[in-house]
Amino acid sequence: MIFSKTTLILEDNLLVLSKILNGLWLLEQDQPYELSTIVLTNFQQVEDYINSNPKASFDIALLDRDCKLGRSFHNLDIERFGAEKIISVSSVPEYNEDTRKRGVQRVVFKDYQYLDDFVAKVVKEVAEMIREFTRHGLKSKK
């Protein structure tokens, strides 16, 4: 049986996004979960499609801070969705620290000079989260 894990990616940089998607595609080839991916590129989409939607749900979220509209992805209702599902991926240490104060434990510093290393660390965190789902026998909410 194949299970699906919904991954929410809040990232506005298309180069970074393309590298993350490629890394997740490679990960998906090597484990029993298929990844259903939602990508949003601005804070307003978070408000309209995630925070205000009672049916919105995800298993894993990659949370950058700055968005293309000059505001913040940190408007995500972390407390509602669960800090344990979030990986903070900002290039500004203070922004990652802000998410830690809201309960996020997983942080991967985005270093634009070493994007491939950054993506490898993100994929490693996602893989660990999937292993935790497997160990605990957690199934996706359908």
N, C-alpha and C positions, 0 to 999 in steps of 0.2 A: 504494500500500500504506500502511496506517495502522499505526503502531507505538504501543505503550503504554508509558508510564513510570509506575512505581509511586512514589507520593509518600506518605511516612510523616509524619503530623503529630502531634507530641507537645505538646498544648496543652489546658489545662483550662478556660480562660475561653471560655464559649460565644459571647459577643459577638465576641471576637477571632477565634474559630474561624469564625463565620459570615461575617465580613468576608474572611478569608483564602480560604474556600471560594468566595465570590463572585468574588474576584479571580482565582483559579485557573480558575474556569469561564469568565470572560472571556478569559483567556489561551488556554485550550483552543480557543476559537473561531477563533484566528488563527494556528495552527501545525499541523504534520502529526502531532503526537503526541496521543493521548488520555491523560488522566491517570487512573490507577487509584489511588484514595486510601484510605489506612488512617488512621483517627483513633483515638488512644488518649488517655485523660484522666487516667491515674494511673500511678505508677511500677510497681505490681504487674502491670499489663497488659504493660508493657515486659518485665518479668522472665518472665512466663508465656508470652507470645505472640511475642516477638521474640528476646530474648537466649537463651532455652533451646530455641528452635526451629531445628533445623539447616537447615530449608528456608526460613527467613525471609530475605527479600531485598528491597531497595528501591533505587531509583535516586537519590532525593532525600529528605532528611529535614529537617523544620523542628523544631528542638529548643529548647523552652522549658526552664526549670529546675524551678520549683515546680509541684507537682501537688495535686489536691484532697485527697489523703490526708496532706498535710503533709510529704511527702518530695520527692525529686528525680527528674526525668526524666534527670538526668545519670548514672543507672545504665545508660543505653544503652551497649552495648559498641561504642563508637566505633571502637576499634582493629580490631575484627573486621569491621565493616561498611564502614569507610573514611571518614576525616575529610573527604575531598574531596567526599563526598556530603551533608555536613551544612551547614545554615544555622542558626546560633545566633540565637535570637530572644527573648532575655530582656529584661526591663525593668530589670534590675540589672546595671550595667556589670561588676562583679566576676564575675558568673556567666558573662557572655560571655567575659571574660578567662580564666576557668577552662577553657572549651572551646578557646580558642586554645592554651593550654598542652598540650592533648591533640591538637593538630594541625589544628583547624578554622580555616579561613581566611576563610570567609564569615560575617559577623556583621551583623545588622540590629537595632539597638537598638529595643525596643518602647516607644514613648512613648504612654501612654494618652490624653494630651491631643490627640494627632494620629494617631489610629488609621488614618485613611485614607492618610496619608502613609507610615506604617509598612507598611501592606499593599501600597501601590504599590512600595515598595522591595523587599519580599519577592518580589512577583511579578516584578519586574525581575531579581532574582537567579535565580529559577527559570527565567525565560526565557533567561537567559544560559547556565545549565547545559544547557538543552535545545539551544541553539545549539551548545554544545560537543559534545553527543552527535551532532548532525547533521554538524558539521565532521569529526568523527573516525569517522563511519560506525558508531557504536555502536548496537547493537540491544538491546532488552530481553531479559533472560534469561527464557525460558519453561520 
